[in-house]
Amino acid sequence: MTNKKIIMAGSPTFKSPTRTGIHHYAELFARNGWDVFFLSSQLSPLHFIRKEDRVYSKEKIRLWARGGEWENNIFSYSYFTVLPILPFWSSDFIVRNTLKFTLPRLSKVIKKHGFLHPDLIWIENPHFVELPSMVKHKALVFRINDDLSGFKGNSSFIVKRYQDAIKSADLVITTAKGLYNGNMNLGCKVLYLPNGVNPDHFVGNFPEPEEYKDIPSPRILYTGVIATWFDQELLIQCAKKFRDASFVIIGPAVVDISKMASVENIHMLRSKKYEELPAYLTYADVGIIPFKINKLVKSVNPIKLYEYMAAGLPVVCTDWKEIREMQSPAMIARDAGTFCECIERSLEIKEKGELVSYARSNSWESRFQKIVHEIERAGPPV
């Protein structure tokens, strides 16, 4: 009996250091007997010309150059297009043909590896709106995990094309309640299913990271990208208030962080692999989510909250609607003063049972089982 097949089209590569929901779902599909074609976002001539793009896309370039690679029932691939979708260049012609003007032809790569007639197509990136027209599939799922209009890189045109495309889906999954507009008239099942965690991944006897030897406790930890939504001023204010605490930031920065990095008790560490993270969480004392409240953040369901709690870390975060919808044990702060106070209170928490229990009740495995059930109900048999 041949395995069922799924094409999962998102943004990151499968081996990206930052793991999102699509990575966990891909592994669960593979573990449950599916062959997975894991397709990451576009490469273009610009990624070779501009140094910053070349470094950022190193793994995509490697995958494309070697024609993709198989590992544990998952085929990873990144495509090269000579007709890229760019913020200033996304006409109807480009959007409809970006997946056709590829080297080599994406359709040939899909066919070569046995995915020309997949049981399921799973789309998370608006650049793949034309993918369903390229392959004959049994069911189509769109998973919406961000407010696309909140990203500067998405033009109003591509956002509209994406909104039109999801109307053909058998199932639409949203990770936040604010991501679904009831006026969209999709005509299909819309499932609100937040992010989750692999709780067992963050439990164990881990050695203390070497980098922590020079970073004294208590350690206030943030893991993730430092981007426009990260409130650096808030973090600086708390770091200056708690001079005896160490504020540890793990992750890449895509904005200027020189001011934050100059504060003595703020420690900027490089990105860590998913396998490395548990040790850094285990030997921290509080997990923080200091986000600015903007259009994008209002629809964020943060994976890091579940991961912090799986490791037994009390969590302090800024206040937005979705974070309250999660009904977690996190401390929610409406302003900078309260955020600092919550950190101080969190350092006094000794009983971690409620935190770990919350994480275990929101596992990726339970989310996966619900998705499979809904797919079977909403669309043709797969």
C-alpha positions in Angstrom: 0.0 0.0 0.0 1.5 3.4 -1.0 1.6 6.2 1.4 -0.8 9.2 1.2 0.9 12.3 -0.2 0.8 15.9 0.9 2.4 19.1 -0.5 3.0 21.6 2.3 3.8 25.1 1.0 5.0 27.7 3.4 7.8 30.2 4.0 10.7 28.6 6.0 12.8 25.7 5.0 12.3 22.4 6.8 15.6 22.8 8.6 15.1 26.5 9.5 16.3 27.2 13.1 13.0 28.8 13.8 10.3 26.1 14.0 6.7 27.0 13.3 3.5 25.1 13.1 4.1 23.9 9.6 7.3 22.1 10.7 5.5 20.2 13.5 2.5 19.3 11.3 4.9 18.0 8.5 6.6 15.7 11.0 3.3 14.5 12.3 2.0 13.7 8.8 5.3 11.9 8.0 5.1 10.0 11.3 1.6 8.9 10.5 2.5 7.3 7.2 2.3 10.2 4.7 4.9 11.3 2.2 5.5 15.0 2.6 6.7 17.5 -0.1 7.9 20.5 2.1 8.1 23.5 -0.2 9.6 26.7 1.1 9.3 30.2 -0.4 10.9 31.7 -3.5 14.4 32.2 -4.5 15.1 34.7 -7.2 18.2 36.4 -8.9 18.0 39.1 -6.1 18.9 36.5 -3.5 22.2 36.0 -5.3 22.9 39.6 -6.0 22.3 41.1 -2.6 24.6 39.9 0.2 21.9 40.2 2.9 19.5 38.0 0.9 22.3 35.5 0.1 23.1 34.9 3.7 19.4 34.8 4.8 18.6 32.3 2.0 21.6 30.1 2.4 19.6 26.9 3.2 17.1 27.6 0.4 20.0 28.0 -2.1 21.5 24.7 -0.8 18.3 22.9 -1.3 17.6 24.3 -4.8 21.2 23.6 -5.9 21.0 19.9 -4.9 17.5 19.4 -6.3 16.0 18.9 -2.8 16.5 16.1 -0.3 14.6 13.3 1.3 14.7 12.6 5.1 12.2 10.6 7.1 9.5 10.6 4.5 9.8 14.4 4.0 11.2 15.9 0.7 12.4 19.4 1.2 12.7 21.8 -1.7 13.0 25.5 -2.5 12.3 26.8 -5.9 14.1 29.4 -8.0 11.8 31.7 -10.0 12.8 34.3 -12.6 9.5 36.0 -12.0 9.5 36.7 -8.2 6.6 38.3 -6.3 8.0 41.5 -4.8 6.3 44.3 -2.8 6.8 46.6 -5.8 6.3 44.0 -8.5 3.2 41.8 -8.1 0.9 42.2 -11.0 -1.8 39.7 -11.9 0.5 38.2 -14.6 3.4 37.7 -12.1 1.2 36.1 -9.4 -0.3 33.7 -11.9 3.0 32.7 -13.4 5.6 32.9 -10.7 5.5 29.1 -10.2 5.7 28.4 -13.9 8.8 30.5 -14.6 11.1 28.4 -12.4 14.4 26.7 -13.0 14.0 23.8 -13.2 10.2 23.7 -13.8 8.6 23.2 -10.4 6.0 20.9 -11.9 8.7 18.6 -13.1 10.3 18.4 -9.7 6.9 17.7 -8.2 6.3 14.9 -10.7 9.8 13.5 -10.4 9.3 12.8 -6.7 5.8 11.4 -7.0 3.6 14.3 -5.9 1.8 15.2 -9.1 -1.5 13.8 -7.7 -1.3 14.5 -4.0 -4.1 13.6 -1.6 -3.8 17.0 0.1 -2.3 20.4 -0.6 -1.6 22.6 2.5 -0.8 26.3 1.9 0.4 28.9 4.3 2.2 31.4 2.0 0.3 33.7 -0.4 2.9 33.1 -3.1 1.5 29.7 -3.6 -2.1 30.7 -4.6 -1.6 29.1 -8.1 -0.2 25.8 -6.8 -3.6 24.0 -6.7 -4.0 24.6 -10.4 -0.7 22.8 -11.1 -1.5 19.5 -9.5 -4.6 17.3 -9.3 -5.4 17.0 -5.6 -8.2 15.5 -3.5 -8.4 18.2 -0.8 -7.1 21.7 -0.2 -6.3 23.3 3.1 -5.2 26.9 3.8 -3.7 27.6 7.2 -3.7 31.3 8.1 -1.3 32.1 11.0 -0.7 35.9 10.4 -2.6 39.0 9.3 -1.0 39.3 5.8 -1.9 42.9 5.5 0.3 43.5 8.6 3.5 42.6 6.6 5.0 45.4 4.5 6.3 42.8 2.1 2.7 41.8 1.0 1.1 44.2 -1.5 -2.6 44.8 -1.4 -2.8 42.9 -4.7 -1.3 39.7 -3.4 -3.4 39.9 -0.2 -6.5 40.1 -2.3 -5.5 37.2 -4.6 -4.8 35.1 -1.5 -8.2 36.0 0.0 -9.9 35.0 -3.3 -7.9 31.7 -3.5 -8.9 30.5 -0.1 -12.5 30.4 -1.2 -11.6 27.2 -3.1 -10.4 25.4 0.0 -12.0 22.4 1.6 -10.8 23.6 5.0 -9.4 26.9 6.3 -7.5 26.8 9.6 -6.9 30.0 11.6 -4.5 30.2 14.5 -6.1 33.3 16.0 -9.8 34.2 16.2 -9.1 37.6 14.7 -7.7 36.1 11.5 -11.2 35.1 10.2 -13.5 37.7 8.8 -17.0 36.3 8.9 -17.9 38.4 5.9 -15.6 36.5 3.6 -18.3 33.9 2.7 -15.8 31.2 2.2 -18.4 28.4 1.8 -16.1 25.9 3.6 -15.3 24.8 7.1 -13.3 27.4 9.1 -11.5 25.9 12.0 -10.0 28.0 14.8 -7.0 26.0 16.0 -4.3 27.8 17.9 -0.6 26.9 17.8 0.7 24.2 20.2 3.8 22.5 21.6 5.6 19.2 21.7 5.7 19.1 25.6 8.0 16.1 25.9 10.7 18.0 23.9 11.1 20.5 26.8 11.3 18.0 29.6 14.5 16.1 30.6 17.9 16.3 32.2 19.7 18.9 30.1 23.2 20.2 30.8 23.5 23.9 31.5 24.5 25.7 28.4 28.1 26.9 28.4 26.9 30.5 27.6 25.0 30.6 30.8 28.1 30.2 32.9 28.9 33.9 32.4 25.2 35.0 32.6 24.1 34.9 36.3 20.6 34.1 37.5 17.9 35.1 37.6 17.6 34.8 33.8 14.7 36.5 32.0 14.5 34.9 28.6 13.1 35.8 25.2 13.4 33.4 22.2 12.5 34.4 18.6 13.1 37.0 16.0 13.8 40.6 17.0 11.7 42.6 14.5 9.6 45.7 14.4 7.0 44.2 16.7 9.6 43.6 19.5 9.4 46.4 22.1 13.0 47.1 22.7 12.3 50.2 24.9 10.1 48.1 27.2 12.9 45.5 27.6 15.5 48.2 28.3 13.3 49.8 30.9 12.9 46.5 32.7 16.6 45.6 32.4 17.5 49.0 34.0 15.0 48.4 36.8 16.3 44.9 37.6 20.1 45.4 37.5 20.7 42.1 39.3 18.7 40.1 36.7 20.1 38.9 33.3 17.9 39.5 30.3 18.7 36.8 27.7 17.7 37.3 24.0 18.0 34.2 21.7 17.3 34.7 18.1 18.1 36.7 14.9 17.6 40.4 14.6 16.2 42.1 11.5 16.2 45.6 13.0 18.8 47.7 14.7 19.4 46.4 18.2 22.5 48.5 19.1 20.8 50.4 21.9 19.4 47.3 23.5 22.6 45.4 23.1 24.6 48.1 24.9 22.7 47.6 28.2 25.0 45.7 30.5 22.6 43.1 31.7 21.0 42.4 28.3 22.7 39.4 26.7 22.2 38.8 23.0 22.8 35.2 21.9 22.8 33.7 18.5 19.9 31.6 17.2 19.6 28.1 18.6 18.4 25.0 16.9 15.1 23.5 18.1 17.1 20.7 19.7 19.2 23.2 21.7 16.3 25.3 23.1 15.2 23.0 26.0 18.4 23.5 27.9 18.2 27.3 27.6 14.6 27.3 28.8 15.3 24.8 31.6 18.0 27.1 33.2 16.0 30.3 32.8 13.6 31.7 35.4 11.0 33.6 33.4 9.9 33.7 29.7 8.8 37.0 28.3 6.9 38.2 25.2 7.4 42.0 25.0 5.5 42.7 21.8 4.2 46.1 20.6 0.5 46.0 20.0 0.0 46.6 16.3 -2.1 45.1 13.5 0.1 42.2 13.0 0.5 41.3 16.7 -3.2 41.5 17.4 -3.6 38.2 15.4 -0.5 36.4 16.9 -0.9 33.2 18.8 2.6 32.8 20.1 4.2 29.4 20.0 6.8 30.5 22.5 4.2 30.9 25.2 3.5 27.1 25.0 7.1 26.2 24.9 8.0 28.4 27.9 5.3 26.7 29.9 6.2 23.2 28.8 9.6 23.9 30.4 8.0 25.2 33.5 8.7 28.9 32.9 6.3 31.5 34.2 5.4 33.8 31.3 5.0 37.6 31.2 3.6 39.2 28.0 2.1 42.4 26.8 -1.7 42.7 26.4 -3.6 41.9 23.2 -6.9 40.2 22.5 -5.6 36.8 21.2 -3.3 36.4 24.2 -6.4 36.8 26.5 -8.3 34.3 24.3 -5.7 31.7 25.1 -6.7 31.7 28.7 -3.3 30.7 29.9 -1.6 31.1 33.3 0.6 33.9 31.7 0.8 37.3 33.5 -0.5 39.9 31.1 0.7 43.5 31.4 -1.1 46.6 30.0 1.9 48.9 30.3 5.7 49.0 30.9 5.4 49.5 34.6 3.1 46.5 35.0 5.3 44.4 32.8 8.3 45.0 35.1 6.1 44.2 38.1 4.9 41.0 36.6 8.5 39.9 36.0 9.3 40.5 39.7 6.2 38.5 40.8 7.0 35.7 38.3 10.4 35.2 39.9 8.6 34.2 43.1 6.6 31.4 41.5 7.7 28.0 42.8 4.8 25.7 41.8 5.1 25.0 38.0 2.3 22.3 37.7 -0.3 24.7 36.3 2.1 25.9 33.6 3.2 22.4 32.5 -0.4 21.2 32.5 -1.5 24.0 30.3 1.3 23.2 27.8 0.3 19.5 27.7 -3.3 20.3 27.0 -2.2 22.2 23.9 0.0 19.6 22.1 0.7 19.6 18.4 -0.4 15.9 18.4 -3.9 16.8 19.6 -4.1 19.6 17.1 -3.1 17.2 14.3 -5.7 14.7 15.2 -8.4 17.3 15.1 -7.2 18.6 11.7 -7.2 15.1 10.2 -10.8 14.6 11.5 -11.9 17.9 10.0 -10.3 17.2 6.7 -12.1 13.9 6.4 -15.4 15.7 7.3 -14.9 18.8 5.1 -13.5 17.4 1.9 -13.3 14.3 -0.3 -11.7 11.2 1.3 -7.9 11.4 1.5 
